[in-house]
Amino acid sequence: MNKIIVTLISLFTSLSAFADSVVKSNPWSLSTYLPPEDISVNGHLIDYLFNYTTYFNIFFFVLVCLGLIGFSWMYRAKNHPKPYYTYGNKKSHILVATAIGLFVFLTVDMNITRISNNDYVGVFTNWPNAKKEQVLKVEVLAQQWAWSFRYAGKDGVFNTEDDVVSLNDLRLPTGKKIVFQLQSKDVIHSFFIANTRRKVDAIPGRITRMWFELKDGTAGDYEIACAEMCGTYHYRMAAKLKVYPQEKFDRWMTEAEEKAKQENDADNAELFWGWPWSSNSNVSMMKK
Amino acid sequence: MAFYEQHIHPKPTTFLSKYIFSFDHKMIARQFIWYGILGLGLGGMMAMLIRWTLSNPGVPFPVLGNLFFPMSGGVVPPDSYAMLFTMHGTIMIFYAITPLLIGAFGNFCIPLMIGARDMAFPAMNMLSFWLAVLSAIILVASLFVPLGAAASGWTAYPTLSTLIGSPGVGQTLWAIAIFVLGISSTMGAINYITTVITLRAPGMGYFDMPLTVWGLWLTAILNAIFLPVLGAGGLLLVFDRVFGTQFFLAGAAATNGTGDPVLFQHVFWIFGHPEVYILILPAWGMVSDILSFFSRKPAFGAKATALAMTSITILSTLVYGHHMYTTQMSPLLTQTFMTLTMTISIPSAIFFANWLGTLWRGSIRFTSPMVFSMGVVFVFGLGGLTGLYLGTVTTDLYLHDTYFVVGHFHYTMAASVLLGSFAAIYFWFPKMFGKMLCEKLALTHFWITFLGLNGVFMGMMMVGYGGMHRRIYNPFIYEYLEKLIPLNALITTAALLMGIGQIPFLINLVSTLFFKKEMAPDNPWEVGTLEWTIPTPAPHYNFKNIPVVKCGPHEFGNPNLTTGRDFQYQTEELVKG
């Protein structure tokens, strides 16, 4: 009897919590079903390509549906008892089928391939040159089930005792290119920031990279997730992303560097999980 | 065309030789059907547990929860959740869809539709089934070992699937089960390929084969080439886990630093992408046939359809890299894989043109196989088009490993293949078991399933686009996903609906098999392919005299026909004006 009451109560509370969430989620607003706010300078490229593909997809899918439903209605046996005897190998038939295939390929496929490739080569893998412009470098170490972040500190060199290190707490400035290098300690993880439309895997034994720049006026709190299945608590492998305007970030960084110098214990081997910043992404690392 | 004539062996008389270790392809097909339906039930039950957890995290699963998870009071715990989605994927792909479409209908249709008395290697056929049973036993046993079943997803990426991430013996058993199943499927594949090449009835050229046989044949070719690759990958994984090798280990745990976890991804997807087509090709073939059968006109551009299937088969082996964009692939490779992936849409577009061309100016009979086949055209349209986003490298950077991917591959691999399997079951059931399934129940089954699966998989794509990533036990610890709670609840409701939709099917199956007295006529659908020229249910050794094929499989609506029928059997000379 007690069990039943407990179950009923838990069911009831979950139901009311659910009703609450429905109201909060604003189910009739379109924005509920869109990706979270884009805070990166180049995220719009991905959104644009998504929408571009969607328009074509809707066009072609409507065509398929019109064919399916329209023909079903027009040519149902009752209505159309004498079928048209053809193998579909007349010149006109072959021409139409080929034209459809080529039309899809040339209008949709080749366009999205071209746009996507231009974006990928020209933007997403066009790594900022630290010699020519100001770049913030961050090392990310993924492990079950947390993210560690490392800034180079005052000396600009990674894996030294003045590095600023944090756990599940990433702070980034707006208006500056940020380059990440990622490593994993144990299994494959994936560094996913939905607000920048980007993710990259963190793989044991190799360094992967990602870069983006955050838009001005996007200061605030966001979330980082692990997108690649990494074990039981995969779903809890979340980190906070705090975006600061440039000056505020610089102030925070100066403070953090001071604090790091005072508090980092140079004798603690655990502190030095970083690696020398590498210019080649596929260097095998962590050989001990 | 047949290379040799198969002898007629005496009918098996003992229970064991007739029902258990049968060499008869029809009996093996029936065995595979039950095996597949059992797999569907098990995998579907797991899907229910997964969906319940996603929309009601922390709430005990109703009724059965306490039975399955007594330790947590009926709540699915996070580690069991990981085992559930791993097993759901594995079972549905390898133990439900594969046995149903390839095992059951491959076995049943190929010899009957090409006019053969049995498979080329009947003993190997029997062995193939019993190895599949052995594999299933190993897999199910892995649910009961300490630390539980495999929990690294059906893709089993190392290093999560090595001892670093999964210390339990469950993952080893998983790899062994897949390896054994690989042997079973390879045997089946070799059998199918040989049968189609050597045992086609006299007069039957490759383009006189029904498209169903084309689909099954191409599937068998892919199976024979690529399942050994998976087997090799699985074996290396077992070595890493049991014998201390380091093929896939890297990072802190690799003491000699020679392995690479990404190597497994390459091996897995070289197999894994063709696997998608392994599952869908038979369904494509069947749909192409059934659309023609019930439009009462020849399949539009049948030759082009067969060639398009062949070119997809070839292309499918060249595109696997699009599963690995986020491993930081070189732009040179992403460019290549992206372009190759996109070329698949040319043959796909030709398919759709031909399917719609078949319906065009037909005389459509809305029987259950027809309705299910039209459902396949619909869901495969959605599944195929949404693949564009994932084959495109930049949109994939956002969508990879989100529920968008889950929705997409369920549309292609689950929705269309499932509807295709049902179309096949309803269509060939009379020839298989000698009785017709109830049409009314079948149509009820269709509409509930169709509504349910669109709700589930469309919903999944929507939450994925909203940013919800895959394989998470409780999405709502993320603030930006909280707005998706109601949508997740909706998906769960739709999944439940889809589950309930299978009840009419089961009722239909049981009542027809055990209670229906009335036998089906020899050719209830009025179709001219070879299996409908023989009595129902198909007799021992199928064809008393090997038929001679004189025309194509889709001869409907020929205006010169004077027989009173609107179709021609393949054994009849084509009537010309």
Interface residues (C-beta under 8 A of the other chain):
Chain A: T7 S10 L11 S14 F18 S21 V22 K24 S25 N26 P27 T32 Y33 L34 P35 P36 L45 I46 L49 F50 T53 N57 F60 F61 V64 C65 G67 L68 F71 S72 Y75 R76 A77 H80 P81 K82 P83 Y84 Y85 T86 Y87 G88 N89 H93 I94 V96 A97 T98 I100 G101 L102 F103 V104 F105 V108 D109 M110 I112 T113 I115 S116 N117 D119 Y120 V121 F124 T125 Q144 Q183 S184 K185 D186 V187 I188 S190 F192 A194 N195 R197 R198 K199 V200 D201 I203 P204 G205 R206 T208 R209 Y222 E223 A225 C226 A227 E228 M229 C230 G231 T232 Y233 H234 Y235 R236 A238 S281 S284 M286 K287 K288
Chain B: N56 G58 V59 P60 P78 D79 A82 A151 S152 G153 Y157 P158 T159 L160 I164 G165 L249 A250 G251 A252 A253 A254 G257 G259 D260 P261 V262 S295 R296 K297 P298 A299 F300 G301 A302 K303 A304 T326 T327 Q328 P331 T334 Q335 M338 T339 M342 T343 S345 I346 P347 A349 I350 F352 A353 N354 L356 G357 T358 L359 W360 R361 G362 S363 I364 R365 F366 M374 V377 F378 G381 L382 L385 T386 L388 Y389 T392 V393 T394 T395 L397 Y398 H400 D401 T402 M462 Y465 G466 G467 H469 R470 R471 I472 Y473 N474 P475 I477 Y478 E479 Y480 E482 K483 L484 I485 P486 L487 A489 F556 G557 N558 P559 D566
